[in-house]
Amino acid sequence: MGVPILQLINIDNGGTFTDICIVDGDRVSYTKTLTTPFDLSQCLFDGLTKASGLGNGGPHLAAFLQKTDYLRYSTTQGTNALVQRKGPRLGLLVTDAELPARLATEGDDSLFAALVGERFSTVAAGKSDEELGPELVQRVNELSALGASRLVVSIGGPEGAESERRLKALLLRLYPRHLLGAIPLLFSWELAADRDDVRRTWSSLLNAFLHPAMERFLFNAERRLREYRTRRPLLIFRNDGGSSRVAKSSAIKTYSSGPRGGLEGTRALARRYGFEHVLMVDVGGTTTDVGAVTEGAVRVDRRGTIEGVTTAFELAAITSHGVGGSSIIRVTGGTIAVGPASVGAAPGPACFGLGGTEATITDVYLLTGLLDPKTYLDGALALDAEHSRNVIEANVATPLGVSLDEALARMEEAFLERVAETLRAEGLAPDTVIAAFGGGGPMTICGAARRAGVRRVIIPSTAAVFSAYGIGYSDISQNYEFPLAATDETSVAAVVAAMRRRAERDLYAEGVEPGDCRWNFRLVVSRRAGDEVIELDEPLDLAAHVANGDVASLELSVVAPLPHVGIGTNGTVTPTPAQAMGERALRGRDGRESSLSVFRLVDQPAGASSAGPAVIEGPFFTMRLPAGWRFEVTGSGDLLCTDQESAT
């Protein structure tokens, strides 16, 4: 785009930790900070302040931000709000009286009840403005009286988009702006031009529900960044793999955006190492997120799902499972249960010493000796083993009637089996390679992979912040879908012109030139078996693809490329024995201790290798290599691990 890139900052705000990855030319550095759920702006600026001091002899936040070209951010704030059902009460206004019942059958039965409940109403179609006006006032007032703080309007049928525009104009005439502004309105066709009423309406409801949580924090963060005179506005990384300004980002597309960053990084790994099928396994504090890259492409759903509900948007096919480093491990019905409840960042695992009273796998690995309390998070967070011991004794060992060491062994086995279940659910191929990262990925993945029958695992050197790292592969982009009422050249030309005008307005707001972008049109034809998506060289030439009676729409993707991070090169790799930095005592279920070699990843040259059992200390992560596994440091500094025991 003609601007020399000095520095890129990518931030992934997770449930337990907030990760910051800085790309400055060819240099990549990163750090972590505890997420502050009570005020996400605190952990954002705590992390930026910490990052500004990396290699600079101390924090210099203002200078650090002023020389940054692009700052990209993803957050679980909206995801968590939906999972916990913490958001505004929505009202729904429709013309199809049967639509609410159809919506309620989608996904979890409780979702519609939690978001809308009984706050829906119907207005009659086909009336004049004079007839419709009093009815509209009555319906809006009724929904407001029922507690609706945001109102979604969804009208279906061939003229649905036009009917909504008419209704919007009528409402603006009927209600003075200072009154209507108290109940924000969202019109479904303005968000998604999807003829499927259920998908379009659910997308609008989810977006309306997620928007307040995102709006309050992100616009405040953007304002605070402007006070530091940043060169460009904050960019939000989305689930579709692109980035855009806060004001140009739909809240619904922030759902599970952090794991999509991990998928973009996984795609780069697959390309770098020539892997055909790679399963991303991102073990965070609260969840394990799983996705796939096959033949160089991220697996996506044409109409992605959120909480079991099908939406109007293409989203990454990511499944989230309630098992992570902060998942609560307790005894239920005489057996050990793992998750889905999590202690999160506050109070966190018992060993954090912040008041946690529940046991987690982090506490287990501290007591078994795999985690060194002096090096955890590179020494930034001291761990308290006594707190872990007390909690596990009270919540697991005593209820089971077993020793502490036996409880630790059973807890680890239960945790690894839960992770293995998530892997087996993905339909593993014989050549599957697992790319594991996140705070808990390297520690647990080899044991879980063996249980699932996977022999090869790759741990990126940036595993602790890999989702933030992967955000570095995103570009500024916008996507549009317009329905086609007719497919003759004149009608299509009008739609194409309207799409271009809207895209050019958005690009102006993004600060990029239309001529610097890639413009890609796709034709979407609704078939009985599902949507047929056709890439178009010329958006006006549809005759060969659309027959009379076909329901079709045009999609436009506009991409303004940004500089991407590099995955590294092979260089010269000379096989050599890895050099251990020492040994660590590991407690077994019988209470006896055995010694494990400890390797420091940054000290190992390319080609260094060794066999397990061992512990590998990486930047902000600890990896357990079980007996029968062997690791090799690649030319890019990543860990390629092979289960030689299963191979034989």
Secondary structure, 3 states (H helix, E strand, C coil): CCCCCCCEEEEEECCCEEEEEEEECCEEEEEEEECCCCCHHHHHHHHHHHHHCCCCCCCCHHHHHHCCCEEEEEECHHHHHHHCCCCCCEEEEECCCCHHHHHHCCCCHHHHHHHCCCCEEECCCCCCHHHHHHHHHHHHHHHHHCCCCEEEEECCCCCHHHHHHHHHHHHHHHCCHHHHCCCCEEEHHHHCCCCCHHHHHHHHHHHHHHHHHHHHHHHHHHHHHHHCCCCCCCEEECCCCCEEEHHHCCHHHHCCHHHHHHHHHHHHHHHHHCCCEEEEEEECCCCEEEEEEECCEECEECCCEECCEECCCCEECCEEECCCCCEEEEEECCEEEEEEEECCCCCCCHHHCCCCCCECHHHHHHHHCCCCCCCHHHHCCCCCHHHHHHHHHHHHHHHHCCCHHHHHHHHHHHHHHHHHHHHHCCCCCCCCEEEEECCCHHHHHHHHHHHHCCCEEEECCCHHHHHHHHHCCCCEEEEEEEEECCCCHHHHHHHHHHHHHHHHHHHHHHCCCHHHCEEEEEEEEEECCEEEEEEECCCCCCCCCCCCCCEEEEEEEEEECCCCCCCCCCCCCCCEECCCCEEEEEECCCCCEEEEEEEEHHHCCCCEEEECCEEEEECCEEEEECCCEEEEECCCCCEEEEEHHHHC
